[in-house]
Amino acid sequence: MDMGSTKREICAAMATLPPAVQPIGGHPMTGKEIAGFEAAEPGLYRGATWVLSPLDRTTDATVALSVELVEAVGARPVILEPQRHDRLVASISHLPYLVAGALVDAVAAVGEDDPAVWNLAAGGFRDTSRVAASDTQMFLDILLTNRAAVLEQLDRFTCELSAVRELLAAEDEAGLRERLAGRQRVRSWWQQQRK
């Protein structure tokens, strides 16, 4: 089982392994922005979703053993086909990394004119920018191996930002309220589903 953040290319490569090898894609949907042995955390997988992506050649016994392993560390297994995994994680993992980085760049530009911005930065900036501190090489690999799905999500995100910008520029208070309240409802719904 691999534990990479993208599945399509990894699973395609694993399909070329010798016939005696039983490969399965794996992706624990948890992590930290810091890497290495020093960042190890007991219980990191407890309660986390762990995607398993069987190949066509992966036996039922291998899938069952993988599910057992995932459950043994306290995670919740979810079976997904590699392309579907990559499309979904582009929206909830890879796009947020790019958004966090863009936020850091925008604040850094403000900081060039007025460094006091860094003294004011608090919880909102900290929480929203956290993943921008992730390992550059790891995310470079992720972005390049999931390029099409990430580009699709960037286009969608750009449309969302543009729509809000238009409402704000037009001073459309009702439209802004509706848009912001809708986002708040979806975020609250998601949080409730996680319990």
MODELLER restraints for C-alpha pairs under 7 A, 6 or more apart:
rsr = mdl.restraints
at = mdl.atoms
rsr.add(forms.Gaussian(group=physical.xy_distance, feature=features.Distance(at['CA:1:A'], at['CA:23:A']), mean=5.92, stdev=0.5))
rsr.add(forms.Gaussian(group=physical.xy_distance, feature=features.Distance(at['CA:1:A'], at['CA:24:A']), mean=4.99, stdev=0.5))
rsr.add(forms.Gaussian(group=physical.xy_distance, feature=features.Distance(at['CA:1:A'], at['CA:25:A']), mean=5.56, stdev=0.5))
rsr.add(forms.Gaussian(group=physical.xy_distance, feature=features.Distance(at['CA:1:A'], at['CA:26:A']), mean=5.84, stdev=0.5))
rsr.add(forms.Gaussian(group=physical.xy_distance, feature=features.Distance(at['CA:2:A'], at['CA:24:A']), mean=6.99, stdev=0.5))
rsr.add(forms.Gaussian(group=physical.xy_distance, feature=features.Distance(at['CA:2:A'], at['CA:25:A']), mean=5.41, stdev=0.5))
rsr.add(forms.Gaussian(group=physical.xy_distance, feature=features.Distance(at['CA:2:A'], at['CA:26:A']), mean=5.32, stdev=0.5))
rsr.add(forms.Gaussian(group=physical.xy_distance, feature=features.Distance(at['CA:3:A'], at['CA:25:A']), mean=6.95, stdev=0.5))
rsr.add(forms.Gaussian(group=physical.xy_distance, feature=features.Distance(at['CA:3:A'], at['CA:26:A']), mean=4.78, stdev=0.5))
rsr.add(forms.Gaussian(group=physical.xy_distance, feature=features.Distance(at['CA:3:A'], at['CA:27:A']), mean=4.77, stdev=0.5))
rsr.add(forms.Gaussian(group=physical.xy_distance, feature=features.Distance(at['CA:3:A'], at['CA:28:A']), mean=6.81, stdev=0.5))
rsr.add(forms.Gaussian(group=physical.xy_distance, feature=features.Distance(at['CA:4:A'], at['CA:26:A']), mean=6.84, stdev=0.5))
rsr.add(forms.Gaussian(group=physical.xy_distance, feature=features.Distance(at['CA:4:A'], at['CA:27:A']), mean=5.81, stdev=0.5))
rsr.add(forms.Gaussian(group=physical.xy_distance, feature=features.Distance(at['CA:5:A'], at['CA:27:A']), mean=5.92, stdev=0.5))
rsr.add(forms.Gaussian(group=physical.xy_distance, feature=features.Distance(at['CA:5:A'], at['CA:142:A']), mean=6.50, stdev=0.5))
rsr.add(forms.Gaussian(group=physical.xy_distance, feature=features.Distance(at['CA:6:A'], at['CA:86:A']), mean=5.69, stdev=0.5))
rsr.add(forms.Gaussian(group=physical.xy_distance, feature=features.Distance(at['CA:6:A'], at['CA:142:A']), mean=6.36, stdev=0.5))
rsr.add(forms.Gaussian(group=physical.xy_distance, feature=features.Distance(at['CA:6:A'], at['CA:145:A']), mean=6.85, stdev=0.5))
rsr.add(forms.Gaussian(group=physical.xy_distance, feature=features.Distance(at['CA:6:A'], at['CA:146:A']), mean=6.65, stdev=0.5))
rsr.add(forms.Gaussian(group=physical.xy_distance, feature=features.Distance(at['CA:7:A'], at['CA:25:A']), mean=6.36, stdev=0.5))
rsr.add(forms.Gaussian(group=physical.xy_distance, feature=features.Distance(at['CA:7:A'], at['CA:82:A']), mean=4.90, stdev=0.5))
rsr.add(forms.Gaussian(group=physical.xy_distance, feature=features.Distance(at['CA:7:A'], at['CA:85:A']), mean=6.85, stdev=0.5))
rsr.add(forms.Gaussian(group=physical.xy_distance, feature=features.Distance(at['CA:7:A'], at['CA:86:A']), mean=6.27, stdev=0.5))
rsr.add(forms.Gaussian(group=physical.xy_distance, feature=features.Distance(at['CA:8:A'], at['CA:82:A']), mean=4.84, stdev=0.5))
rsr.add(forms.Gaussian(group=physical.xy_distance, feature=features.Distance(at['CA:8:A'], at['CA:83:A']), mean=5.52, stdev=0.5))
rsr.add(forms.Gaussian(group=physical.xy_distance, feature=features.Distance(at['CA:8:A'], at['CA:86:A']), mean=6.91, stdev=0.5))
rsr.add(forms.Gaussian(group=physical.xy_distance, feature=features.Distance(at['CA:9:A'], at['CA:145:A']), mean=6.73, stdev=0.5))
rsr.add(forms.Gaussian(group=physical.xy_distance, feature=features.Distance(at['CA:11:A'], at['CA:25:A']), mean=6.12, stdev=0.5))
rsr.add(forms.Gaussian(group=physical.xy_distance, feature=features.Distance(at['CA:11:A'], at['CA:55:A']), mean=6.77, stdev=0.5))
rsr.add(forms.Gaussian(group=physical.xy_distance, feature=features.Distance(at['CA:14:A'], at['CA:23:A']), mean=6.20, stdev=0.5))
rsr.add(forms.Gaussian(group=physical.xy_distance, feature=features.Distance(at['CA:22:A'], at['CA:58:A']), mean=5.69, stdev=0.5))
rsr.add(forms.Gaussian(group=physical.xy_distance, feature=features.Distance(at['CA:22:A'], at['CA:62:A']), mean=6.74, stdev=0.5))
rsr.add(forms.Gaussian(group=physical.xy_distance, feature=features.Distance(at['CA:23:A'], at['CA:58:A']), mean=6.21, stdev=0.5))
rsr.add(forms.Gaussian(group=physical.xy_distance, feature=features.Distance(at['CA:24:A'], at['CA:52:A']), mean=6.80, stdev=0.5))
rsr.add(forms.Gaussian(group=physical.xy_distance, feature=features.Distance(at['CA:24:A'], at['CA:53:A']), mean=5.79, stdev=0.5))
rsr.add(forms.Gaussian(group=physical.xy_distance, feature=features.Distance(at['CA:24:A'], at['CA:54:A']), mean=4.69, stdev=0.5))
rsr.add(forms.Gaussian(group=physical.xy_distance, feature=features.Distance(at['CA:24:A'], at['CA:55:A']), mean=6.17, stdev=0.5))
rsr.add(forms.Gaussian(group=physical.xy_distance, feature=features.Distance(at['CA:24:A'], at['CA:58:A']), mean=6.57, stdev=0.5))
rsr.add(forms.Gaussian(group=physical.xy_distance, feature=features.Distance(at['CA:25:A'], at['CA:52:A']), mean=5.49, stdev=0.5))
rsr.add(forms.Gaussian(group=physical.xy_distance, feature=features.Distance(at['CA:25:A'], at['CA:53:A']), mean=4.49, stdev=0.5))
rsr.add(forms.Gaussian(group=physical.xy_distance, feature=features.Distance(at['CA:25:A'], at['CA:54:A']), mean=6.01, stdev=0.5))
rsr.add(forms.Gaussian(group=physical.xy_distance, feature=features.Distance(at['CA:26:A'], at['CA:50:A']), mean=6.94, stdev=0.5))
rsr.add(forms.Gaussian(group=physical.xy_distance, feature=features.Distance(at['CA:26:A'], at['CA:51:A']), mean=5.50, stdev=0.5))
rsr.add(forms.Gaussian(group=physical.xy_distance, feature=features.Distance(at['CA:26:A'], at['CA:52:A']), mean=4.55, stdev=0.5))
rsr.add(forms.Gaussian(group=physical.xy_distance, feature=features.Distance(at['CA:26:A'], at['CA:53:A']), mean=6.13, stdev=0.5))
rsr.add(forms.Gaussian(group=physical.xy_distance, feature=features.Distance(at['CA:27:A'], at['CA:50:A']), mean=5.56, stdev=0.5))
rsr.add(forms.Gaussian(group=physical.xy_distance, feature=features.Distance(at['CA:27:A'], at['CA:51:A']), mean=4.97, stdev=0.5))
rsr.add(forms.Gaussian(group=physical.xy_distance, feature=features.Distance(at['CA:27:A'], at['CA:52:A']), mean=6.61, stdev=0.5))
rsr.add(forms.Gaussian(group=physical.xy_distance, feature=features.Distance(at['CA:28:A'], at['CA:48:A']), mean=6.97, stdev=0.5))
rsr.add(forms.Gaussian(group=physical.xy_distance, feature=features.Distance(at['CA:28:A'], at['CA:49:A']), mean=6.17, stdev=0.5))
rsr.add(forms.Gaussian(group=physical.xy_distance, feature=features.Distance(at['CA:28:A'], at['CA:50:A']), mean=4.07, stdev=0.5))
rsr.add(forms.Gaussian(group=physical.xy_distance, feature=features.Distance(at['CA:28:A'], at['CA:51:A']), mean=6.13, stdev=0.5))
rsr.add(forms.Gaussian(group=physical.xy_distance, feature=features.Distance(at['CA:29:A'], at['CA:48:A']), mean=6.14, stdev=0.5))
rsr.add(forms.Gaussian(group=physical.xy_distance, feature=features.Distance(at['CA:29:A'], at['CA:49:A']), mean=5.35, stdev=0.5))
rsr.add(forms.Gaussian(group=physical.xy_distance, feature=features.Distance(at['CA:29:A'], at['CA:50:A']), mean=5.57, stdev=0.5))
rsr.add(forms.Gaussian(group=physical.xy_distance, feature=features.Distance(at['CA:30:A'], at['CA:45:A']), mean=6.74, stdev=0.5))
rsr.add(forms.Gaussian(group=physical.xy_distance, feature=features.Distance(at['CA:30:A'], at['CA:48:A']), mean=6.22, stdev=0.5))
rsr.add(forms.Gaussian(group=physical.xy_distance, feature=features.Distance(at['CA:33:A'], at['CA:131:A']), mean=5.57, stdev=0.5))
rsr.add(forms.Gaussian(group=physical.xy_distance, feature=features.Distance(at['CA:33:A'], at['CA:133:A']), mean=5.67, stdev=0.5))
rsr.add(forms.Gaussian(group=physical.xy_distance, feature=features.Distance(at['CA:33:A'], at['CA:134:A']), mean=4.12, stdev=0.5))
rsr.add(forms.Gaussian(group=physical.xy_distance, feature=features.Distance(at['CA:33:A'], at['CA:135:A']), mean=6.85, stdev=0.5))
rsr.add(forms.Gaussian(group=physical.xy_distance, feature=features.Distance(at['CA:34:A'], at['CA:134:A']), mean=5.97, stdev=0.5))
rsr.add(forms.Gaussian(group=physical.xy_distance, feature=features.Distance(at['CA:34:A'], at['CA:135:A']), mean=6.82, stdev=0.5))
rsr.add(forms.Gaussian(group=physical.xy_distance, feature=features.Distance(at['CA:45:A'], at['CA:73:A']), mean=6.32, stdev=0.5))
rsr.add(forms.Gaussian(group=physical.xy_distance, feature=features.Distance(at['CA:45:A'], at['CA:74:A']), mean=6.23, stdev=0.5))
rsr.add(forms.Gaussian(group=physical.xy_distance, feature=features.Distance(at['CA:45:A'], at['CA:75:A']), mean=5.51, stdev=0.5))
rsr.add(forms.Gaussian(group=physical.xy_distance, feature=features.Distance(at['CA:46:A'], at['CA:73:A']), mean=6.28, stdev=0.5))
rsr.add(forms.Gaussian(group=physical.xy_distance, feature=features.Distance(at['CA:46:A'], at['CA:74:A']), mean=4.28, stdev=0.5))
rsr.add(forms.Gaussian(group=physical.xy_distance, feature=features.Distance(at['CA:46:A'], at['CA:75:A']), mean=5.16, stdev=0.5))
rsr.add(forms.Gaussian(group=physical.xy_distance, feature=features.Distance(at['CA:47:A'], at['CA:74:A']), mean=5.77, stdev=0.5))
rsr.add(forms.Gaussian(group=physical.xy_distance, feature=features.Distance(at['CA:47:A'], at['CA:75:A']), mean=4.95, stdev=0.5))
rsr.add(forms.Gaussian(group=physical.xy_distance, feature=features.Distance(at['CA:47:A'], at['CA:76:A']), mean=6.51, stdev=0.5))
rsr.add(forms.Gaussian(group=physical.xy_distance, feature=features.Distance(at['CA:48:A'], at['CA:75:A']), mean=4.84, stdev=0.5))
rsr.add(forms.Gaussian(group=physical.xy_distance, feature=features.Distance(at['CA:48:A'], at['CA:76:A']), mean=6.03, stdev=0.5))
rsr.add(forms.Gaussian(group=physical.xy_distance, feature=features.Distance(at['CA:49:A'], at['CA:75:A']), mean=5.71, stdev=0.5))
rsr.add(forms.Gaussian(group=physical.xy_distance, feature=features.Distance(at['CA:49:A'], at['CA:76:A']), mean=4.69, stdev=0.5))
rsr.add(forms.Gaussian(group=physical.xy_distance, feature=features.Distance(at['CA:49:A'], at['CA:77:A']), mean=5.98, stdev=0.5))
rsr.add(forms.Gaussian(group=physical.xy_distance, feature=features.Distance(at['CA:49:A'], at['CA:78:A']), mean=6.83, stdev=0.5))
rsr.add(forms.Gaussian(group=physical.xy_distance, feature=features.Distance(at['CA:50:A'], at['CA:70:A']), mean=6.95, stdev=0.5))
rsr.add(forms.Gaussian(group=physical.xy_distance, feature=features.Distance(at['CA:50:A'], at['CA:75:A']), mean=6.15, stdev=0.5))
rsr.add(forms.Gaussian(group=physical.xy_distance, feature=features.Distance(at['CA:50:A'], at['CA:76:A']), mean=5.75, stdev=0.5))
rsr.add(forms.Gaussian(group=physical.xy_distance, feature=features.Distance(at['CA:50:A'], at['CA:77:A']), mean=4.83, stdev=0.5))
rsr.add(forms.Gaussian(group=physical.xy_distance, feature=features.Distance(at['CA:50:A'], at['CA:78:A']), mean=6.06, stdev=0.5))
rsr.add(forms.Gaussian(group=physical.xy_distance, feature=features.Distance(at['CA:51:A'], at['CA:77:A']), mean=5.84, stdev=0.5))
rsr.add(forms.Gaussian(group=physical.xy_distance, feature=features.Distance(at['CA:51:A'], at['CA:78:A']), mean=4.82, stdev=0.5))
rsr.add(forms.Gaussian(group=physical.xy_distance, feature=features.Distance(at['CA:51:A'], at['CA:79:A']), mean=5.78, stdev=0.5))
rsr.add(forms.Gaussian(group=physical.xy_distance, feature=features.Distance(at['CA:51:A'], at['CA:80:A']), mean=6.48, stdev=0.5))
rsr.add(forms.Gaussian(group=physical.xy_distance, feature=features.Distance(at['CA:52:A'], at['CA:77:A']), mean=6.69, stdev=0.5))
rsr.add(forms.Gaussian(group=physical.xy_distance, feature=features.Distance(at['CA:52:A'], at['CA:78:A']), mean=6.02, stdev=0.5))
rsr.add(forms.Gaussian(group=physical.xy_distance, feature=features.Distance(at['CA:52:A'], at['CA:79:A']), mean=4.85, stdev=0.5))
rsr.add(forms.Gaussian(group=physical.xy_distance, feature=features.Distance(at['CA:52:A'], at['CA:80:A']), mean=6.19, stdev=0.5))
rsr.add(forms.Gaussian(group=physical.xy_distance, feature=features.Distance(at['CA:53:A'], at['CA:79:A']), mean=5.86, stdev=0.5))
rsr.add(forms.Gaussian(group=physical.xy_distance, feature=features.Distance(at['CA:53:A'], at['CA:80:A']), mean=5.25, stdev=0.5))
rsr.add(forms.Gaussian(group=physical.xy_distance, feature=features.Distance(at['CA:53:A'], at['CA:81:A']), mean=5.37, stdev=0.5))
rsr.add(forms.Gaussian(group=physical.xy_distance, feature=features.Distance(at['CA:53:A'], at['CA:82:A']), mean=5.74, stdev=0.5))
rsr.add(forms.Gaussian(group=physical.xy_distance, feature=features.Distance(at['CA:54:A'], at['CA:63:A']), mean=6.88, stdev=0.5))
rsr.add(forms.Gaussian(group=physical.xy_distance, feature=features.Distance(at['CA:67:A'], at['CA:77:A']), mean=6.02, stdev=0.5))
rsr.add(forms.Gaussian(group=physical.xy_distance, feature=features.Distance(at['CA:70:A'], at['CA:76:A']), mean=6.85, stdev=0.5))
rsr.add(forms.Gaussian(group=physical.xy_distance, feature=features.Distance(at['CA:70:A'], at['CA:77:A']), mean=6.25, stdev=0.5))
rsr.add(forms.Gaussian(group=physical.xy_distance, feature=features.Distance(at['CA:71:A'], at['CA:77:A']), mean=6.97, stdev=0.5))
rsr.add(forms.Gaussian(group=physical.xy_distance, feature=features.Distance(at['CA:86:A'], at['CA:146:A']), mean=6.55, stdev=0.5))
rsr.add(forms.Gaussian(group=physical.xy_distance, feature=features.Distance(at['CA:86:A'], at['CA:149:A']), mean=6.92, stdev=0.5))
rsr.add(forms.Gaussian(group=physical.xy_distance, feature=features.Distance(at['CA:87:A'], at['CA:149:A']), mean=5.27, stdev=0.5))
rsr.add(forms.Gaussian(group=physical.xy_distance, feature=features.Distance(at['CA:90:A'], at['CA:149:A']), mean=5.87, stdev=0.5))
rsr.add(forms.Gaussian(group=physical.xy_distance, feature=features.Distance(at['CA:90:A'], at['CA:150:A']), mean=5.17, stdev=0.5))
rsr.add(forms.Gaussian(group=physical.xy_distance, feature=features.Distance(at['CA:90:A'], at['CA:153:A']), mean=6.66, stdev=0.5))
rsr.add(forms.Gaussian(group=physical.xy_distance, feature=features.Distance(at['CA:91:A'], at['CA:153:A']), mean=5.89, stdev=0.5))
rsr.add(forms.Gaussian(group=physical.xy_distance, feature=features.Distance(at['CA:94:A'], at['CA:150:A']), mean=6.73, stdev=0.5))
rsr.add(forms.Gaussian(group=physical.xy_distance, feature=features.Distance(at['CA:95:A'], at['CA:150:A']), mean=6.49, stdev=0.5))
rsr.add(forms.Gaussian(group=physical.xy_distance, feature=features.Distance(at['CA:95:A'], at['CA:153:A']), mean=6.58, stdev=0.5))
rsr.add(forms.Gaussian(group=physical.xy_distance, feature=features.Distance(at['CA:95:A'], at['CA:154:A']), mean=6.69, stdev=0.5))
rsr.add(forms.Gaussian(group=physical.xy_distance, feature=features.Distance(at['CA:97:A'], at['CA:131:A']), mean=5.59, stdev=0.5))
rsr.add(forms.Gaussian(group=physical.xy_distance, feature=features.Distance(at['CA:97:A'], at['CA:132:A']), mean=5.75, stdev=0.5))
rsr.add(forms.Gaussian(group=physical.xy_distance, feature=features.Distance(at['CA:100:A'], at['CA:128:A']), mean=6.11, stdev=0.5))
rsr.add(forms.Gaussian(group=physical.xy_distance, feature=features.Distance(at['CA:100:A'], at['CA:129:A']), mean=4.52, stdev=0.5))
rsr.add(forms.Gaussian(group=physical.xy_distance, feature=features.Distance(at['CA:100:A'], at['CA:131:A']), mean=6.40, stdev=0.5))
rsr.add(forms.Gaussian(group=physical.xy_distance, feature=features.Distance(at['CA:100:A'], at['CA:132:A']), mean=5.24, stdev=0.5))
rsr.add(forms.Gaussian(group=physical.xy_distance, feature=features.Distance(at['CA:101:A'], at['CA:129:A']), mean=6.86, stdev=0.5))
rsr.add(forms.Gaussian(group=physical.xy_distance, feature=features.Distance(at['CA:101:A'], at['CA:132:A']), mean=4.98, stdev=0.5))
rsr.add(forms.Gaussian(group=physical.xy_distance, feature=features.Distance(at['CA:103:A'], at['CA:129:A']), mean=6.77, stdev=0.5))
rsr.add(forms.Gaussian(group=physical.xy_distance, feature=features.Distance(at['CA:104:A'], at['CA:129:A']), mean=6.55, stdev=0.5))
rsr.add(forms.Gaussian(group=physical.xy_distance, feature=features.Distance(at['CA:111:A'], at['CA:117:A']), mean=5.73, stdev=0.5))
rsr.add(forms.Gaussian(group=physical.xy_distance, feature=features.Distance(at['CA:111:A'], at['CA:118:A']), mean=6.85, stdev=0.5))
rsr.add(forms.Gaussian(group=physical.xy_distance, feature=features.Distance(at['CA:143:A'], at['CA:150:A']), mean=6.89, stdev=0.5))
rsr.add(forms.Gaussian(group=physical.xy_distance, feature=features.Distance(at['CA:164:A'], at['CA:176:A']), mean=6.99, stdev=0.5))
rsr.add(forms.Gaussian(group=physical.xy_distance, feature=features.Distance(at['CA:167:A'], at['CA:175:A']), mean=6.40, stdev=0.5))
rsr.add(forms.Gaussian(group=physical.xy_distance, feature=features.Distance(at['CA:167:A'], at['CA:176:A']), mean=6.01, stdev=0.5))
rsr.add(forms.Gaussian(group=physical.xy_distance, feature=features.Distance(at['CA:168:A'], at['CA:176:A']), mean=6.98, stdev=0.5))
